[in-house]
Amino acid sequence: MVAVGKFFSTEESWHQDNRVRPLVQQYLLALESAVESHPKVPVCVVSCARCEIRFLTHRRNARRKDLGCPFGCREHRRRECARQRSQAYYRTESGRAKKEQHNLRRKLAGLRASSPPPQVPRLLSSPAAPPPTPVPPPTPVPSPARAVPPDAVSPQIALRLGGVVLDKPTLQTSPLLPHVRTVVNLLEGLGLDLPQLVELLWALLRQRSMGLRRRRDYVLEYLHQHPP
């Protein structure tokens, strides 16, 4: 989900782009597998009202047709509604008066910024004393170099999905973290907060053992490498 969200745009067909289509197919396969493996969990799959991509939500939202996806359509609709409310307000008499006040304050701030600073008269000072003679620093004594053990530097662990590098800073700043936390808490019956979720995802990125992977993970990787 974090990798798919990196390709979001305001176009309604953003998830049908050739760059993100393999990731979307991998995401939808994982979504169906998660729902099938948790038949007793009160979750359901709905379609976004704007771009029609499917996502996971609670069963109380099963019959709703106005939900936006967490990848960006929800926030885009919120901004559009705020813009429409703002335009309707500034068409009223009180709104026009407040707009004139905003424009006046902006104009005054620009005039203050463009005006030159006042000139401060400089006082006569006594002749400057000659600078002190610089003393050369002592020559350092070379010491034998010590070998740095290879485990002293922490490795940079990252996962590449469709050209997106998933590392810890990317996970911490992703706007999809609240929805991912909701999905994990619903499916697994947990109560994780955002820092705990980041640590859990980071631990999954650090797992490099091939013997512990599930068959579903191999299928997802194969579909990602060989899209239809």
Secondary structure, 3 states (H helix, E strand, C coil): CHHHHCCCCCCCCHHHCCCCHHHHHHHHHHHHHHHHHCCCCCEEEEECCCCCCEEEEEHHHCCCCCCCCCCCHHHHHHHHHHHHHHHHHHCCHHHHHHHHHHHHHHHHHHHHHHCCCCCCCCCCCCCCCCCCCCCCCCCCCCCCCCCCCHHHCCCCCCEEECCEEECHHHHHCCCCHHHHHHHHHHHHCCCCCHHHHHHHHHHHHHCCCCCCCCHHHHHHHHHHHCCC
